[in-house]
Amino acid sequence: MDDQTKPDEATRDAERREAEAAHESDREPTADEEAVADGLEVDPETAKKYKEMAERGAEQKGEGRLP
């Protein structure tokens, strides 16, 4: 039995509508949530790795790369 299915036109229409719909948060953060977020610090090692991966991706060459 084939595990893959092909969506019908109704499914495609529903997915298209959902993708085009506005995506907004359900509410603003509370003052407590903002305070917690502002107090967080990024691990320097994690920040270094993130920067390395971003630079590596920006300089990627080869098949599948957009000009």
Stockholm file with secondary structure:
# STOCKHOLM 1.0

chainA/1-67         MDDQTKPDEATRDAERREAEAAHESDREPTADEEAVADGLEVDPETAKKYKEMAERGAEQKGEGRLP
#=GR chainA/1-67 SS CCSCCCCCHHHHHHHHHHHHSCCCCSSCCCHHHHHHHHHCCCCHHHHHHHHHHHHHHHTCCSTTCCC
#=GC SS_cons        CCSCCCCCHHHHHHHHHHHHSCCCCSSCCCHHHHHHHHHCCCCHHHHHHHHHHHHHHHTCCSTTCCC
//
